């Protein structure tokens, strides 16, 4: 029994060491726009109220104009029957479908574009913020900016290019780790939003 335990523990340590070596190697070989900081100091969001001398007054979210165009593939205007997942501090993030994303958007939820900033400039969901997971030089600061303008239990909808794009899931982990408890991933992402006639715009993040 003892030998079996030692063998299992040794194998686990070897796998951890190999995984760490692969991760370090990939980070060293990554380009500047993809390389992650070795040590990153993410904001202590739970202390935010202490810095302001108390809880700030919560403003009601203002809704967004949902559709850029009407016609084939456009998003429906009546989304009142679409259910939205509740905040859950024990769950990293929840994937949502296009109609759930549309209802959250029309209700004024914060949308976060996790793609690279050059893609954001070329076009994004209207009103979205840019927090590119891969741009390690700015990601921590932008998460902190988000913390000052949104409550930790506000719905935060993260998207990228849908399909196999990993950016939204990766950024959601950072947001959850920073204290946000209602992180939602729009799984079909920006291409789906365009196909459905959702409102878009170009330019840098405000």
Secondary structure, DSSP 8 states (H G I E B T S, - for coil): -HHHHHHHHHHHHHHHHHHHHHHHHHHHHS-TTT---SS-----GGGHHHHHTS------------BS--STT---S--TT-------TTSS-EEE-HHHHHHHHHTT-EEEE-S-HHHHHH-EETT-EE--TT-HHHHHHHHHHHHHHS-TTS-EEEE-SSTT--HHHHHHHHHHHTT-S-EEEETTHHHHHHHTTB-EE-S---
